[in-house]
Amino acid sequence: MYKLAINRPITTLMYAMTLVIFGFLSFKSMPSALYPNIDFPMVTIKTIYPGAEASTVESQVTDKIEEAISRIGGVDAITSTSSEGASVVMVKFFLERDINEANNDVRDKVSAVILPRDAKTPLVSKLDIGGASVINVFLTAKNDTLQNLMIFADEDVKPSLQKINGVGAVNIIGYRDREIKIFPDIRMLNKFGITVRELNNIVTRENVKIGGGKLISSTKEFILKTKADALSVGELENIIVKDNIRLKDVAKVEDTLSDPDSYASYNGIPGVMLEVQKISGTNTLEIIKRVKNAIPALQEMAGDKYGVQTLQDTGPFIIHSLEDVEFDLVYGALLAVIIIFGFLRNFTITIVSALSIPISIMGTIALMNFMGFDLNKMTLIGLTLSIGIIIDDAIVVLENIYKKMEAGMGKFEAAVEGTKEMAFAIMAISAMLLAVFIPVANMSGIVGKFFESFAMTVGFAVIISYTVAMTFMPSLSARVLHKGESWFYNITEPFFKAMEKVYDVLLKLVLRFKVSTLILILAIFVGSLSLFPKIGMDFIPKEDKAEFEIKLRAQPGVSLEEMIKESKVIENLVRKNKDILFTTLSVGYNTVKEKNKALIYVKLSPKNKRSLDQEHIIQNFREQLKPYQKMMYITAAAIPNIKGAGVSVPYQIVLMSDSFSDLEKAKKSLMEYLGKKKGFVDIDSNMDEGKPQIDITILRENANRLGISASQIAQAISIAFSSDLEISYFEEKGKQYNITLRFDDTNRVSLEDLKKIQLRAANGKLVYLAGLVKFSKTKSLAAIYHYDRQRQVTIYSDLFGLDLGGAVNYTKAGIDKLLPPGVHYKFTGFADEMVKTNKAFGAALGLSVILMFIILAILYESLIQPV
């Protein structure tokens, strides 16, 4: 290889130029992201079951879905949440499982599950690291109604964002759809002898549009369609319900918005938040740029009516992080060149060896692009690490060529002989490096997916560096190197001679006391291993991203209006801090729209413009918010670098048992135990207190005597007080909107409102509900959680001044004494991945040692020398 390179300099130069050109083009076109693109093998199944309580959802929906998907191969864990009206099942597969195949398998199994008649079709979707929003768009109503804002958000803004290339999904928080609401007047219904159940059935029957077949003659064909649907709210009001009594005579019909199930605001201003998610594997920065480019058109469309602005832009942090690593890459290269010149003291050799750095780096980037990798922290760190390897290969070759020239050889002869002597050594070094990094690239677990790009980048750099050292370096040396020392060499020579003498003395001393030296080295090695447990261990270090989240959890049963009010008190307190740029508030932000949970996103000023770092600001807020813990539970934590997979804080542990009482005892004992250890902060669990509930028990003797069935009673109550049941549809401009029927808010406040409901007995007379049922106040579970088909409670905590490894070890030391019989535990989230990481690193290290021995044994044809 080197002889061909020396004899054909133009070919060698073209090879180097090819690496640089393709590397530069690849650098410009490669996707940029904070971390490597990873498809988390997780699939979610969301099923809506209107009006069903958590225990009913658990038994009739969640259990059936869990049983079906448990028969799929490659499942690591199944977790689920059963709450009022909704079931969410999450299936975690082993990382080796293809996410698309897993998604299809889950969809096939779920489609075969027989669910209750009123349950909606389950929605199956995959979750990956790209699931977190990359940028948000916030809309406000400036000079228009809230209803028109919702239409603008749904019909104009959302489609504009969805059509952007690379955008995977757009989620809306604070959105309310248009809805036609019918509010019966209970007094008028009673006056005209109409029950709420009868009114519901009448509207359903009278507002229809049904296809009725075809008329076919010998020459023409006509489609038949019965059009009895209302074309306007006025037509709907004029539906005759009984003996010339129209709907408007017994009910109020409003063209309005659906009942809110979530809320969004920016700096206290209510509006609609659109979260833009990217397709996995696409360029994050490019998508953010495209979204920002679309904003001016949206603002022009909005005019003075609506406000349109971007929030929570992840681009600046990604750019800043990548620029920091790129700076380290360039800075490291410059330092390497300066150090080389300081030791070699030859300007020509320094320049020639320095050329190997950009050529090899660009060649590595080209190979990375060809193999499908992107520019992220891990690959850039790999490139930075590779600088030493690249320059080392070049120096070894150049120095040996220069020695041959000093011995009297000509330039070409010295280049051939010098490279020939070093070729085997450089090949051995490159093979050793590959033996170390290839096992790292094949590590298991999530960390293996991250380190794959890092290790493969270093591996590519080793290969490219070897080819550059064996071709371009000797070819260029044969033409530009020359003998002779500079004035700088002569000035610094005495210093290096002195260093050589010191080294000579130390070497003689070590060789004289060989046994003692070996014992000392072994003792230092063993001593360093004993210090390993004292070193803190985390899965992913926290970074100052100038942002954090405050999560609020009130008692189950709180109304959305009250939750917004209480959350704004906290938000207003947070905004008073001088380091806060802005805040956003989201209530009912999670998948199942729990109204007792809120999220405050806090954006800080840049870290160079504040005196405290992010973690200390968060800790200060924890202290400030303690007085408010009486009315709700409050946690403050940094936003994890990897969102998704249920990971929100570093420490998570799952307690599993079939007994809720045992889980309650275990939760209480473990949370008290964790609270005794300094470093655990914001200790919380997912077990809420019972949600206030009124049980309605049917007095069957009374109901049977009057000929009223239990289903009639249940339906009447559900119709009158539920806002989740659509009874018909209203069409306008190609859009379909729900028509719902229920009592207005002033008539669904107390038990007295329930007692006003009338039902029709078998003899045709109307009777009040009060004589058919009895009421009792109880509590029901707000949500029921499963882990691997067992009921579970998750305890989670943020850490301040305590590493994750120390937190896990502290828990393991005392947990067995705390748990009642029948309760077992499992660490999840980052804690679980950290344990897997340790095992994976151990396996990679062992394999690296074996591979190094094999390669050395092959190279030296000896089993003794490698040892």
ROLORO-867163 format. One record per residue (C-alpha): x, y negated, z; residue number from 1. Coordinates in steps of 0.5 Angstrom, whole numbers. Layout:
# residues N
{{X,Y,Z},NUM};
...
# end
This chain:
# residues 867
{{0,0,0},1};
{{5,-5,2},2};
{{10,-4,-4},3};
{{4,-5,-9},4};
{{2,-11,-5},5};
{{10,-14,-5},6};
{{10,-12,-13},7};
{{4,-15,-15},8};
{{3,-22,-11},9};
{{-3,-25,-15},10};
{{-7,-18,-14},11};
{{-5,-19,-6},12};
{{-7,-26,-6},13};
{{-14,-25,-10},14};
{{-15,-20,-5},15};
{{-14,-25,1},16};
{{-18,-30,-3},17};
{{-24,-25,-4},18};
{{-24,-24,4},19};
{{-24,-32,5},20};
{{-30,-33,0},21};
{{-34,-27,2},22};
{{-33,-29,9},23};
{{-35,-36,8},24};
{{-41,-35,4},25};
{{-43,-29,9},26};
{{-42,-34,15},27};
{{-47,-39,11},28};
{{-52,-34,10},29};
{{-52,-30,16},30};
{{-58,-30,21},31};
{{-56,-34,28},32};
{{-59,-31,34},33};
{{-57,-32,42},34};
{{-57,-24,42},35};
{{-57,-18,37},36};
{{-63,-17,34},37};
{{-66,-11,38},38};
{{-73,-7,37},39};
{{-75,-5,44},40};
{{-79,1,43},41};
{{-85,-1,47},42};
{{-92,-1,44},43};
{{-98,-4,48},44};
{{-106,-2,47},45};
{{-111,-7,49},46};
{{-118,-5,50},47};
{{-123,-10,52},48};
{{-129,-7,55},49};
{{-134,-13,57},50};
{{-137,-13,64},51};
{{-134,-7,67},52};
{{-130,-8,73},53};
{{-123,-5,74},54};
{{-125,2,77},55};
{{-129,3,71},56};
{{-124,1,66},57};
{{-119,5,69},58};
{{-123,11,69},59};
{{-127,10,63},60};
{{-122,7,58},61};
{{-115,7,61},62};
{{-114,14,64},63};
{{-117,17,57},64};
{{-112,13,53},65};
{{-106,15,58},66};
{{-108,22,57},67};
{{-108,22,49},68};
{{-101,18,49},69};
{{-98,22,54},70};
{{-97,28,49},71};
{{-93,24,44},72};
{{-86,26,44},73};
{{-80,21,46},74};
{{-84,17,51},75};
{{-80,15,57},76};
{{-85,11,61},77};
{{-93,9,61},78};
{{-95,3,65},79};
{{-102,0,65},80};
{{-106,-5,68},81};
{{-114,-4,69},82};
{{-118,-11,70},83};
{{-124,-14,70},84};
{{-127,-13,62},85};
{{-120,-11,60},86};
{{-115,-5,59},87};
{{-107,-6,57},88};
{{-103,0,57},89};
{{-96,0,55},90};
{{-92,6,52},91};
{{-84,5,53},92};
{{-80,10,49},93};
{{-73,12,49},94};
{{-69,7,45},95};
{{-67,13,40},96};
{{-74,13,38},97};
{{-76,9,32},98};
{{-81,4,34},99};
{{-85,4,27},100};
{{-86,11,28},101};
{{-88,11,35},102};
{{-93,5,33},103};
{{-96,10,28},104};
{{-96,16,33},105};
{{-100,12,38},106};
{{-105,9,33},107};
{{-106,16,31},108};
{{-107,18,38},109};
{{-111,12,40},110};
{{-116,13,34},111};
{{-118,20,37},112};
{{-120,17,44},113};
{{-128,17,45},114};
{{-129,11,49},115};
{{-136,8,52},116};
{{-140,5,47},117};
{{-139,-2,49},118};
{{-132,-2,49},119};
{{-128,-6,43},120};
{{-124,-2,39},121};
{{-117,-2,42},122};
{{-111,-6,39},123};
{{-105,-3,38},124};
{{-98,-7,37},125};
{{-91,-6,38},126};
{{-87,-11,43},127};
{{-80,-13,41},128};
{{-75,-18,43},129};
{{-77,-23,38},130};
{{-84,-23,42},131};
{{-82,-29,46},132};
{{-84,-35,43},133};
{{-78,-39,39},134};
{{-82,-46,39},135};
{{-89,-48,41},136};
{{-93,-53,38},137};
{{-98,-58,43},138};
{{-104,-61,40},139};
{{-108,-66,44},140};
{{-115,-70,42},141};
{{-113,-78,42},142};
{{-119,-81,39},143};
{{-124,-75,37},144};
{{-128,-69,41},145};
{{-125,-63,44},146};
{{-129,-59,40},147};
{{-126,-62,33},148};
{{-119,-61,36},149};
{{-121,-53,37},150};
{{-123,-53,30},151};
{{-117,-57,28},152};
{{-112,-52,32},153};
{{-116,-46,29},154};
{{-117,-48,22},155};
{{-111,-52,20},156};
{{-105,-52,25},157};
{{-105,-44,26},158};
{{-106,-42,18},159};
{{-100,-47,17},160};
{{-96,-44,22},161};
{{-98,-37,20},162};
{{-96,-38,13},163};
{{-89,-40,14},164};
{{-84,-35,12},165};
{{-81,-31,18},166};
{{-87,-33,23},167};
{{-90,-26,26},168};
{{-95,-29,30},169};
{{-98,-35,33},170};
{{-102,-35,40},171};
{{-106,-40,42},172};
{{-107,-42,50},173};
{{-113,-47,52},174};
{{-117,-45,46},175};
{{-124,-45,46},176};
{{-128,-42,40},177};
{{-134,-45,37},178};
{{-141,-42,40},179};
{{-148,-43,40},180};
{{-151,-42,47},181};
{{-158,-41,49},182};
{{-159,-43,56},183};
{{-166,-41,59},184};
{{-170,-45,63},185};
{{-172,-40,69},186};
{{-178,-44,71},187};
{{-181,-44,64},188};
{{-180,-37,63},189};
{{-184,-35,69},190};
{{-189,-40,67},191};
{{-190,-37,60},192};
{{-189,-30,62},193};
{{-183,-28,59},194};
{{-177,-24,62},195};
{{-170,-26,60},196};
{{-169,-19,57},197};
{{-175,-20,53},198};
{{-172,-27,50},199};
{{-166,-24,49},200};
{{-169,-18,45},201};
{{-173,-23,41},202};
{{-167,-28,39},203};
{{-163,-22,37},204};
{{-169,-19,33},205};
{{-171,-26,29},206};
{{-164,-28,28},207};
{{-162,-23,22},208};
{{-159,-22,15},209};
{{-159,-15,13},210};
{{-158,-13,6},211};
{{-164,-9,3},212};
{{-162,-5,-3},213};
{{-162,-7,-11},214};
{{-168,-8,-16},215};
{{-165,-5,-22},216};
{{-168,-6,-29},217};
{{-166,-4,-36},218};
{{-162,-10,-37},219};
{{-161,-13,-30},220};
{{-159,-12,-23},221};
{{-162,-16,-17},222};
{{-159,-15,-10},223};
{{-164,-15,-4},224};
{{-162,-19,2},225};
{{-167,-21,8},226};
{{-165,-28,10},227};
{{-168,-29,17},228};
{{-162,-32,20},229};
{{-162,-39,23},230};
{{-158,-44,18},231};
{{-158,-49,23},232};
{{-158,-50,31},233};
{{-165,-54,29},234};
{{-168,-47,26},235};
{{-165,-43,32},236};
{{-169,-47,36},237};
{{-175,-46,32},238};
{{-176,-39,33},239};
{{-182,-37,35},240};
{{-182,-33,42},241};
{{-189,-32,44},242};
{{-196,-35,42},243};
{{-193,-41,38},244};
{{-188,-42,44},245};
{{-182,-44,41},246};
{{-175,-42,43},247};
{{-174,-50,45},248};
{{-180,-50,49},249};
{{-177,-45,54},250};
{{-169,-46,53},251};
{{-164,-51,51},252};
{{-160,-49,45},253};
{{-153,-52,45},254};
{{-147,-52,39},255};
{{-141,-53,44},256};
{{-135,-49,46},257};
{{-134,-42,49},258};
{{-133,-41,56},259};
{{-126,-43,58},260};
{{-121,-37,60},261};
{{-115,-41,59},262};
{{-112,-48,60},263};
{{-106,-51,57},264};
{{-103,-58,59},265};
{{-97,-62,57},266};
{{-95,-67,63},267};
{{-102,-67,65},268};
{{-105,-68,59},269};
{{-110,-62,57},270};
{{-110,-59,50},271};
{{-108,-53,46},272};
{{-101,-50,46},273};
{{-99,-45,40},274};
{{-94,-41,41},275};
{{-90,-39,35},276};
{{-87,-32,35},277};
{{-82,-30,30},278};
{{-81,-23,26},279};
{{-76,-19,29},280};
{{-69,-19,25},281};
{{-70,-26,22},282};
{{-66,-32,23},283};
{{-69,-36,29},284};
{{-66,-42,28},285};
{{-68,-42,21},286};
{{-75,-41,23},287};
{{-75,-47,28},288};
{{-73,-51,23},289};
{{-78,-49,18},290};
{{-83,-50,24},291};
{{-80,-57,25},292};
{{-81,-59,17},293};
{{-88,-57,17},294};
{{-90,-62,23},295};
{{-90,-68,19},296};
{{-95,-65,14},297};
{{-99,-63,20},298};
{{-98,-70,24},299};
{{-101,-73,17},300};
{{-107,-69,17},301};
{{-108,-70,24},302};
{{-108,-78,23},303};
{{-110,-82,29},304};
{{-115,-77,32},305};
{{-110,-72,35},306};
{{-103,-71,37},307};
{{-98,-66,35},308};
{{-91,-65,38},309};
{{-86,-59,39},310};
{{-85,-56,46},311};
{{-80,-51,49},312};
{{-76,-51,43},313};
{{-70,-45,44},314};
{{-66,-48,38},315};
{{-62,-53,42},316};
{{-60,-48,47},317};
{{-58,-42,42},318};
{{-54,-48,38},319};
{{-50,-50,44},320};
{{-49,-43,46},321};
{{-46,-41,39},322};
{{-42,-47,39},323};
{{-39,-46,45},324};
{{-37,-39,43},325};
{{-35,-42,36},326};
{{-30,-47,40},327};
{{-27,-42,44},328};
{{-26,-38,38},329};
{{-22,-44,34},330};
{{-19,-46,41},331};
{{-16,-39,42},332};
{{-13,-39,35},333};
{{-10,-45,36},334};
{{-7,-43,43},335};
{{-5,-36,40},336};
{{-1,-40,34},337};
{{2,-45,39},338};
{{5,-39,44},339};
{{8,-36,37},340};
{{11,-42,36},341};
{{14,-42,43},342};
{{17,-35,43},343};
{{19,-34,36},344};
{{21,-42,35},345};
{{21,-41,27},346};
{{16,-46,23},347};
{{16,-41,17},348};
{{14,-35,21},349};
{{9,-38,25},350};
{{5,-41,19},351};
{{5,-34,15},352};
{{3,-31,22},353};
{{-2,-36,23},354};
{{-5,-35,16},355};
{{-7,-28,18},356};
{{-12,-31,23},357};
{{-17,-34,18},358};
{{-16,-29,13},359};
{{-18,-23,18},360};
{{-24,-27,21},361};
{{-27,-29,14},362};
{{-26,-21,12},363};
{{-29,-19,18},364};
{{-35,-24,18},365};
{{-36,-21,11},366};
{{-36,-14,13},367};
{{-41,-15,19},368};
{{-46,-18,14},369};
{{-45,-12,9},370};
{{-47,-8,15},371};
{{-53,-12,17},372};
{{-50,-15,23},373};
{{-52,-23,25},374};
{{-48,-28,28},375};
{{-50,-28,36},376};
{{-46,-29,42},377};
{{-44,-22,42},378};
{{-41,-22,35},379};
{{-37,-28,36},380};
{{-34,-26,43},381};
{{-32,-20,39},382};
{{-29,-24,34},383};
{{-25,-29,39},384};
{{-23,-22,42},385};
{{-20,-20,36},386};
{{-15,-26,35},387};
{{-10,-23,39},388};
{{-11,-16,35},389};
{{-10,-20,29},390};
{{-4,-24,30},391};
{{-1,-18,34},392};
{{-1,-14,27},393};
{{2,-20,23},394};
{{8,-22,28},395};
{{10,-14,29},396};
{{11,-14,21},397};
{{14,-21,20},398};
{{19,-20,26},399};
{{21,-14,24},400};
{{22,-17,16},401};
{{26,-23,19},402};
{{31,-18,23},403};
{{32,-14,17},404};
{{34,-21,13},405};
{{39,-23,19},406};
{{42,-16,18},407};
{{44,-18,11},408};
{{38,-15,7},409};
{{35,-19,1},410};
{{28,-22,2},411};
{{24,-17,-2},412};
{{29,-11,1},413};
{{27,-14,8},414};
{{20,-14,7},415};
{{20,-7,4},416};
{{24,-4,10},417};
{{21,-8,15},418};
{{14,-6,13},419};
{{16,1,12},420};
{{19,2,19},421};
{{12,-2,23},422};
{{7,2,18},423};
{{6,8,23},424};
{{6,4,29},425};
{{1,-1,27},426};
{{-3,5,24},427};
{{-2,8,31},428};
{{-4,2,35},429};
{{-10,1,30},430};
{{-13,8,31},431};
{{-12,7,39},432};
{{-16,1,39},433};
{{-22,4,34},434};
{{-21,10,39},435};
{{-23,5,45},436};
{{-29,1,41},437};
{{-32,6,37},438};
{{-35,10,44},439};
{{-37,3,46},440};
{{-41,2,40},441};
{{-45,9,41},442};
{{-47,7,48},443};
{{-54,9,50},444};
{{-59,5,53},445};
{{-61,-3,52},446};
{{-53,-5,54},447};
{{-51,0,48},448};
{{-55,-4,43},449};
{{-52,-10,45},450};
{{-45,-8,45},451};
{{-46,-4,39},452};
{{-45,-11,35},453};
{{-39,-13,40},454};
{{-35,-6,39},455};
{{-37,-6,31},456};
{{-34,-13,30},457};
{{-28,-11,34},458};
{{-27,-5,30},459};
{{-28,-9,23},460};
{{-23,-14,25},461};
{{-18,-8,27},462};
{{-19,-5,20},463};
{{-19,-12,16},464};
{{-13,-14,20},465};
{{-9,-8,19},466};
{{-10,-9,11},467};
{{-8,-16,12},468};
{{-2,-14,16},469};
{{0,-9,11},470};
{{-1,-13,4},471};
{{-1,-20,5},472};
{{4,-21,10},473};
{{10,-17,7},474};
{{8,-20,0},475};
{{8,-27,3},476};
{{14,-26,7},477};
{{18,-23,1},478};
{{17,-30,-2},479};
{{17,-35,3},480};
{{22,-33,9},481};
{{29,-35,10},482};
{{34,-34,15},483};
{{37,-40,20},484};
{{35,-43,26},485};
{{32,-50,27},486};
{{34,-55,33},487};
{{29,-53,37},488};
{{31,-46,37},489};
{{38,-48,39},490};
{{35,-52,45},491};
{{31,-47,48},492};
{{36,-41,47},493};
{{39,-42,54},494};
{{32,-41,57},495};
{{30,-35,53},496};
{{37,-32,55},497};
{{36,-33,62},498};
{{29,-30,62},499};
{{33,-24,59},500};
{{38,-23,64},501};
{{32,-24,70},502};
{{28,-18,66},503};
{{35,-14,65},504};
{{36,-14,73},505};
{{29,-12,74},506};
{{29,-7,69},507};
{{35,-4,73},508};
{{32,-4,79},509};
{{26,-1,77},510};
{{30,5,74},511};
{{34,6,80},512};
{{28,7,84},513};
{{23,11,80},514};
{{20,15,85},515};
{{18,9,89},516};
{{16,5,83},517};
{{11,10,81},518};
{{8,11,88},519};
{{7,3,89},520};
{{4,3,82},521};
{{-1,9,84},522};
{{-2,5,91},523};
{{-4,-1,87},524};
{{-8,2,82},525};
{{-12,6,88},526};
{{-13,0,92},527};
{{-16,-4,86},528};
{{-21,2,85},529};
{{-23,1,93},530};
{{-24,-6,91},531};
{{-29,-5,86},532};
{{-35,-4,90},533};
{{-34,-11,93},534};
{{-35,-14,86},535};
{{-42,-16,85},536};
{{-46,-13,79},537};
{{-51,-16,75},538};
{{-54,-14,68},539};
{{-54,-20,65},540};
{{-51,-27,68},541};
{{-56,-33,69},542};
{{-54,-39,65},543};
{{-56,-46,66},544};
{{-61,-47,60},545};
{{-64,-53,63},546};
{{-71,-50,64},547};
{{-75,-45,69},548};
{{-82,-43,71},549};
{{-86,-44,77},550};
{{-91,-38,77},551};
{{-98,-39,82},552};
{{-102,-34,84},553};
{{-109,-36,88},554};
{{-114,-31,91},555};
{{-118,-27,86},556};
{{-124,-30,85},557};
{{-122,-37,85},558};
{{-126,-41,79},559};
{{-122,-43,73},560};
{{-124,-50,75},561};
{{-121,-50,82},562};
{{-115,-46,79},563};
{{-113,-52,75},564};
{{-114,-57,80},565};
{{-110,-53,85},566};
{{-104,-52,80},567};
{{-104,-60,78},568};
{{-102,-61,85},569};
{{-96,-57,84},570};
{{-95,-60,77},571};
{{-95,-67,80},572};
{{-90,-66,85},573};
{{-85,-62,81},574};
{{-86,-68,76},575};
{{-83,-73,81},576};
{{-76,-70,81},577};
{{-72,-75,77},578};
{{-68,-69,73},579};
{{-75,-67,70},580};
{{-76,-69,63},581};
{{-83,-66,62},582};
{{-88,-60,65},583};
{{-93,-56,61},584};
{{-98,-52,65},585};
{{-102,-46,63},586};
{{-107,-42,67},587};
{{-110,-35,65},588};
{{-103,-35,61},589};
{{-103,-27,61},590};
{{-105,-22,57},591};
{{-112,-20,61},592};
{{-113,-28,62},593};
{{-113,-28,70},594};
{{-116,-34,72},595};
{{-112,-34,79},596};
{{-105,-34,76},597};
{{-102,-40,73},598};
{{-95,-42,70},599};
{{-91,-48,70},600};
{{-86,-49,65},601};
{{-81,-54,67},602};
{{-76,-58,63},603};
{{-69,-61,66},604};
{{-65,-66,63},605};
{{-58,-63,60},606};
{{-54,-61,65},607};
{{-48,-66,64},608};
{{-53,-71,66},609};
{{-55,-68,73},610};
{{-51,-67,79},611};
{{-54,-60,81},612};
{{-54,-54,77},613};
{{-61,-50,75},614};
{{-60,-45,81},615};
{{-60,-50,86},616};
{{-65,-54,83},617};
{{-70,-48,83},618};
{{-68,-47,90},619};
{{-69,-54,93},620};
{{-76,-53,89},621};
{{-77,-47,93},622};
{{-76,-51,100},623};
{{-81,-56,97},624};
{{-86,-52,95},625};
{{-87,-48,102},626};
{{-92,-52,105},627};
{{-97,-50,99},628};
{{-96,-43,100},629};
{{-102,-43,105},630};
{{-107,-44,99},631};
{{-103,-40,94},632};
{{-97,-36,93},633};
{{-91,-39,89},634};
{{-85,-37,86},635};
{{-80,-41,82},636};
{{-75,-37,77},637};
{{-70,-38,71},638};
{{-73,-36,65},639};
{{-69,-29,63},640};
{{-65,-29,57},641};
{{-69,-23,55},642};
{{-76,-24,55},643};
{{-81,-18,54},644};
{{-81,-11,57},645};
{{-85,-14,63},646};
{{-78,-17,66},647};
{{-79,-23,69},648};
{{-74,-23,75},649};
{{-68,-19,76},650};
{{-70,-14,82},651};
{{-76,-10,81},652};
{{-78,-3,84},653};
{{-85,1,83},654};
{{-88,5,89},655};
{{-92,10,87},656};
{{-98,14,90},657};
{{-105,16,89},658};
{{-107,13,96},659};
{{-108,6,96},660};
{{-108,6,103},661};
{{-101,9,103},662};
{{-99,4,98},663};
{{-101,-2,102},664};
{{-97,1,108},665};
{{-91,2,104},666};
{{-91,-5,100},667};
{{-92,-8,107},668};
{{-86,-5,110},669};
{{-81,-6,104},670};
{{-83,-13,103},671};
{{-81,-14,111},672};
{{-75,-10,110},673};
{{-73,-14,104},674};
{{-74,-21,107},675};
{{-69,-19,113},676};
{{-63,-19,108},677};
{{-61,-26,106},678};
{{-61,-27,98},679};
{{-68,-24,97},680};
{{-72,-30,95},681};
{{-80,-30,93},682};
{{-81,-23,95},683};
{{-88,-21,92},684};
{{-92,-16,89},685};
{{-97,-14,84},686};
{{-102,-12,89},687};
{{-108,-17,90},688};
{{-113,-18,95},689};
{{-120,-15,94},690};
{{-124,-20,89},691};
{{-130,-22,92},692};
{{-136,-18,89},693};
{{-144,-17,91},694};
{{-146,-10,90},695};
{{-153,-10,88},696};
{{-157,-3,90},697};
{{-163,-2,87},698};
{{-169,0,91},699};
{{-171,6,87},700};
{{-178,8,90},701};
{{-180,0,89},702};
{{-177,1,82},703};
{{-180,7,80},704};
{{-187,5,83},705};
{{-187,0,78},706};
{{-184,3,72},707};
{{-178,-1,72},708};
{{-172,3,70},709};
{{-165,2,73},710};
{{-162,0,66},711};
{{-167,-5,65},712};
{{-165,-8,72},713};
{{-158,-8,70},714};
{{-159,-11,63},715};
{{-163,-17,66},716};
{{-158,-19,71},717};
{{-152,-18,65},718};
{{-156,-22,60},719};
{{-158,-28,65},720};
{{-151,-28,68},721};
{{-145,-26,63},722};
{{-142,-30,58},723};
{{-138,-25,55},724};
{{-144,-21,51},725};
{{-146,-24,44},726};
{{-153,-23,42},727};
{{-153,-25,35},728};
{{-149,-29,30},729};
{{-149,-36,27},730};
{{-146,-37,20},731};
{{-143,-44,17},732};
{{-138,-45,11},733};
{{-136,-38,11},734};
{{-135,-38,19},735};
{{-138,-34,24},736};
{{-140,-36,31},737};
{{-142,-32,37},738};
{{-149,-34,40},739};
{{-150,-32,47},740};
{{-155,-33,52},741};
{{-155,-34,60},742};
{{-157,-38,65},743};
{{-154,-45,65},744};
{{-148,-47,71},745};
{{-153,-50,75},746};
{{-157,-44,76},747};
{{-152,-38,77},748};
{{-149,-41,83},749};
{{-152,-37,89},750};
{{-156,-30,91},751};
{{-163,-35,90},752};
{{-161,-35,83},753};
{{-161,-28,82},754};
{{-168,-27,86},755};
{{-171,-31,81},756};
{{-170,-26,75},757};
{{-177,-23,73},758};
{{-178,-16,70},759};
{{-184,-13,67},760};
{{-187,-7,70},761};
{{-191,-1,67},762};
{{-197,-5,68},763};
{{-195,-11,64},764};
{{-195,-15,70},765};
{{-188,-19,72},766};
{{-185,-18,78},767};
{{-179,-21,82},768};
{{-172,-18,82},769};
{{-172,-20,90},770};
{{-177,-14,91},771};
{{-173,-9,87},772};
{{-166,-9,90},773};
{{-162,-11,96},774};
{{-155,-15,96},775};
{{-149,-14,100},776};
{{-142,-18,100},777};
{{-136,-13,98},778};
{{-129,-14,95},779};
{{-127,-10,89},780};
{{-120,-9,86},781};
{{-118,-15,82},782};
{{-113,-10,78},783};
{{-111,-3,78},784};
{{-104,-1,76},785};
{{-101,5,74},786};
{{-94,8,72},787};
{{-93,15,69},788};
{{-101,16,70},789};
{{-100,14,78},790};
{{-103,9,81},791};
{{-97,4,83},792};
{{-95,-3,86},793};
{{-89,-7,84},794};
{{-85,-11,88},795};
{{-81,-16,85},796};
{{-76,-21,88},797};
{{-71,-27,85},798};
{{-64,-27,88},799};
{{-60,-33,90},800};
{{-53,-31,93},801};
{{-54,-24,92},802};
{{-52,-20,86},803};
{{-57,-14,83},804};
{{-52,-9,85},805};
{{-52,-11,92},806};
{{-60,-12,92},807};
{{-60,-5,90},808};
{{-55,-1,95},809};
{{-59,-5,100},810};
{{-66,-2,98},811};
{{-63,5,98},812};
{{-60,5,104},813};
{{-66,4,108},814};
{{-72,5,104},815};
{{-73,13,105},816};
{{-75,11,112},817};
{{-80,6,110},818};
{{-84,10,105},819};
{{-90,14,108},820};
{{-90,21,106},821};
{{-93,22,99},822};
{{-90,15,96},823};
{{-84,15,92},824};
{{-80,10,88},825};
{{-77,8,82},826};
{{-73,2,80},827};
{{-75,-2,74},828};
{{-73,-8,69},829};
{{-66,-10,70},830};
{{-64,-6,76},831};
{{-66,0,72},832};
{{-62,-2,66},833};
{{-56,-3,70},834};
{{-56,4,73},835};
{{-56,6,66},836};
{{-51,1,64},837};
{{-46,4,69},838};
{{-47,11,67},839};
{{-46,9,60},840};
{{-40,5,61},841};
{{-37,11,65},842};
{{-39,16,59},843};
{{-36,11,54},844};
{{-29,11,58},845};
{{-28,18,59},846};
{{-29,19,51},847};
{{-25,13,50},848};
{{-19,17,54},849};
{{-20,24,50},850};
{{-20,20,43},851};
{{-14,17,45},852};
{{-10,23,47},853};
{{-13,27,41},854};
{{-10,21,36},855};
{{-4,21,40},856};
{{-3,28,39},857};
{{-4,28,32},858};
{{1,22,31},859};
{{6,25,35},860};
{{5,32,34},861};
{{6,33,41},862};
{{2,35,47},863};
{{7,32,52},864};
{{8,25,49},865};
{{1,22,49},866};
{{1,24,57},867};
# end
